[in-house]
Amino acid sequence: MIRLIGLLTKKSGMNYADFVDYYEHRHVPLINRIFPGFSAYSRNYVLPNGQVEGGHIEDTPAAPDFNVVTSLWFSDRAALQAALRALDQPDIRSAIIEDENNFIERDRTITFFVDEYATPDANLRGAPKGQTGEKMTKMVVMLNRNPTITVDQMRDYYEGHHSVLAAKYLSMLASYHRNYVISDGSLDTGALESARRPEFDAITEIWFRKQEDIQEMIDTLSEPVAAKLFADDEEKILDRSRIQRFMVDERVTPAADIGRGG
């Protein structure tokens, strides 16, 4: 699967509720109807005052300056290229641009591809047992690598060690994904005028079965032994002063609605 992420900012003067409502009930059906090739579609709305503080992170950076993390998944490069070719068609391109101008600041949009890794839910003690369609609470964490290492080195250590550490000690996690920003010159992204590398190197997504599990995680990471263990491990690969954690309202388009206009 190929994952394309977009960071979108609501139109100036538009309130949060109207932004979410327009996106979900106007723009999503439009994309489902006229934009071909994707196999999954989600929107993660940054909750007002949704910053997460405490635990093993002493200083919390300011909230992100965008309002939603949008993702499209494509089964392979052929499907992605078909979608990008569609964006070059004047009728499809103009319809999308015209609609986006109603609810987002298009000149602030950033789009990029990621390598997505997931800890098997079976390895997480907080994962739902035999349930499907459960609405979970979600946190997003934006990460910057330690400038002394490469993104590949960050990814290799994170996947080989840090994610294993988190799965072992944070028993409340229900699902746990890491997405590493990539620049793939072999992908023709000419139709994505906002495609460029963001200012961070990875996005971590963490799901919880209930709101109380978030506080349990913070309390666990506040304990002196755990705090030192995680902080020391993160120092090896991350610029810890730039970690951003925030809660999101995740909306996922059902697979049956993709290609049908919602």
C-alpha positions in Angstrom: 0.0 0.0 0.0 1.1 3.6 -0.7 0.0 6.3 1.7 -0.4 9.9 0.8 -0.8 12.4 3.6 -2.1 16.0 3.4 -1.9 18.6 6.1 -4.8 21.0 5.5 -5.7 24.4 7.2 -9.2 25.6 7.4 -10.2 28.8 5.6 -9.6 32.0 7.5 -12.6 33.0 9.5 -14.3 29.6 9.3 -15.1 28.0 12.6 -14.0 24.5 13.5 -17.5 22.9 13.4 -18.3 24.4 10.0 -15.0 23.2 8.7 -15.5 19.6 9.7 -19.1 19.7 8.5 -18.2 21.0 5.1 -15.3 18.5 4.7 -17.4 15.5 5.7 -20.6 16.3 3.9 -19.5 18.2 0.8 -15.9 17.5 0.0 -15.6 13.8 0.9 -18.6 12.8 -1.3 -17.0 14.8 -4.2 -13.7 13.1 -3.8 -15.4 9.7 -3.6 -17.3 10.4 -6.8 -14.7 11.9 -9.1 -11.2 11.0 -7.8 -10.3 7.4 -8.8 -7.9 4.8 -7.6 -7.7 5.1 -3.8 -8.6 2.2 -1.6 -8.9 3.9 1.8 -9.6 7.5 3.0 -9.4 9.1 6.4 -9.5 12.6 8.0 -8.0 13.3 11.4 -9.3 16.6 12.7 -7.0 18.3 15.2 -9.2 18.9 18.3 -9.2 22.4 19.7 -7.1 22.5 22.9 -6.2 18.9 22.0 -2.5 19.2 23.0 -1.3 16.4 25.3 1.0 17.4 28.1 2.8 15.6 30.8 4.5 12.2 31.1 8.1 12.0 30.2 8.0 15.1 28.0 8.6 18.3 30.0 8.0 21.0 27.5 5.1 20.9 25.1 5.5 22.8 21.8 2.7 24.9 20.4 -0.2 23.2 18.7 0.2 22.5 15.0 -0.8 25.2 12.6 -2.9 22.9 10.5 -6.4 21.6 11.2 -6.6 18.1 9.7 -4.3 15.2 8.7 -5.9 13.6 5.7 -4.7 10.3 4.2 -5.4 8.4 1.0 -4.1 4.9 0.5 -3.4 3.3 -2.9 -3.0 -0.4 -3.5 0.1 0.1 -5.7 1.9 2.6 -7.9 -0.3 1.9 -10.9 -3.3 3.0 -8.8 -1.5 6.1 -7.6 -0.4 7.1 -11.1 -4.0 6.7 -12.4 -5.2 9.1 -9.7 -2.4 11.6 -10.5 -3.3 11.5 -14.2 -6.9 12.2 -13.2 -5.8 15.3 -11.4 -4.4 16.5 -14.7 -7.8 16.4 -16.3 -9.2 20.0 -16.4 -12.7 19.1 -15.3 -11.6 17.0 -12.3 -8.8 19.4 -11.3 -11.1 22.5 -11.5 -13.9 20.8 -9.5 -11.6 19.8 -6.7 -9.8 23.2 -6.6 -13.1 25.1 -6.7 -14.5 23.1 -3.8 -11.3 23.3 -1.7 -11.4 27.1 -2.0 -14.6 27.0 0.0 -13.1 25.6 3.1 -9.3 25.4 3.2 -6.3 27.7 2.6 -4.9 25.9 -0.4 -1.6 27.7 -0.4 -0.9 26.2 3.0 -1.6 22.6 2.1 1.4 20.2 2.3 1.2 16.7 0.8 3.8 13.9 1.1 4.3 10.2 1.0 5.2 8.0 4.0 6.4 4.5 4.7 3.8 3.1 7.1 4.7 0.5 9.8 2.3 -1.0 12.3 2.7 -3.1 15.4 0.4 -6.1 15.0 -2.6 -5.5 17.2 -2.2 -9.0 18.5 1.1 -7.8 20.2 -0.8 -5.0 22.0 -2.5 -5.9 25.3 -5.0 -3.0 24.9 -6.2 -4.1 21.4 -9.9 -4.7 20.9 -10.7 -8.4 21.3 -13.0 -9.7 18.6 -14.7 -6.3 18.0 -15.0 -4.4 14.7 -16.1 -0.9 14.0 -15.3 0.3 17.5 -14.9 4.1 17.8 -11.5 4.6 19.5 -9.7 7.7 20.9 -6.7 8.7 18.8 -3.5 10.6 19.5 -1.1 11.9 16.8 2.6 12.5 17.5 4.8 14.5 15.2 8.5 13.7 15.4 11.8 15.2 14.3 14.9 13.1 14.1 18.1 13.8 15.9 20.1 15.9 13.4 23.1 13.6 13.7 21.3 10.7 12.1 19.4 10.1 8.8 15.7 9.3 8.5 16.6 5.7 7.6 18.6 5.4 10.7 15.8 6.9 12.8 13.3 4.4 11.2 15.5 1.4 11.7 16.1 2.1 15.4 12.5 3.1 16.0 11.2 -0.1 14.4 13.8 -2.4 15.9 13.8 -1.0 19.4 11.7 1.9 20.4 8.3 0.6 19.1 9.1 -2.7 20.8 9.8 -0.9 24.1 6.4 1.0 23.8 4.5 -2.1 23.0 6.0 -3.8 26.0 5.5 -1.1 28.7 2.4 0.7 27.5 -0.2 -1.9 28.0 -3.1 0.4 27.3 -2.3 0.9 23.5 -5.0 -0.4 21.2 -3.2 0.2 17.9 0.1 1.7 17.1 1.4 3.0 13.7 4.5 4.9 12.5 4.7 6.8 9.3 8.1 8.0 8.0 8.3 10.8 5.5 9.8 9.8 2.2 10.9 11.7 -0.9 10.5 9.3 -3.8 11.7 10.8 -7.1 10.5 7.9 -9.1 6.9 8.9 -8.4 5.5 11.5 -10.8 3.8 14.0 -8.5 3.5 16.8 -11.0 -0.3 17.1 -10.4 0.3 17.6 -6.7 1.3 21.2 -6.6 1.6 21.1 -2.8 3.8 18.0 -2.7 6.9 18.8 -0.6 8.6 17.5 2.5 7.1 18.7 5.8 9.2 20.1 8.6 9.0 16.8 10.6 10.3 13.3 9.8 7.6 11.0 11.1 4.0 10.8 12.3 3.1 8.3 15.0 -0.5 7.3 15.4 -1.8 5.8 18.7 -5.3 4.5 19.3 -6.9 3.9 22.7 -10.0 2.0 23.6 -11.2 4.7 26.0 -10.3 8.2 27.1 -9.1 7.0 30.5 -6.3 5.0 28.8 -4.6 8.3 27.7 -4.2 9.4 31.3 -3.0 5.9 32.2 -0.3 6.3 29.6 0.7 9.7 30.8 0.8 8.4 34.4 3.0 5.4 33.4 5.4 7.7 31.6 5.6 10.0 34.6 7.0 7.4 36.8 10.8 8.1 37.3 12.1 4.8 36.0 9.8 4.7 32.9 10.4 8.4 32.2 14.2 7.9 32.2 13.9 4.7 30.1 11.9 6.3 27.4 13.6 9.7 27.4 17.1 8.1 27.1 15.9 5.9 24.3 14.3 8.8 22.4 17.4 10.9 22.8 19.2 8.4 20.5 17.0 9.2 17.5 14.8 12.2 18.2 15.0 15.9 18.8 12.8 15.7 21.9 12.4 19.4 22.2 10.2 19.3 19.1 7.8 16.4 19.9 4.2 17.5 19.3 1.3 15.4 20.7 -2.3 16.1 20.1 -5.7 14.5 20.0 -7.7 14.1 16.8 -11.2 13.2 15.8 -10.8 10.5 13.2 -13.3 10.0 10.4 -12.9 7.0 8.1 -14.8 6.6 4.8 -16.3 3.1 4.7 -14.8 1.0 2.0 -18.3 0.4 0.5 -18.7 4.2 0.0 -15.4 4.7 -1.9 -16.2 5.5 -5.6 -19.9 6.1 -4.8 -19.9 9.8 -3.8 -20.8 9.0 -0.2 
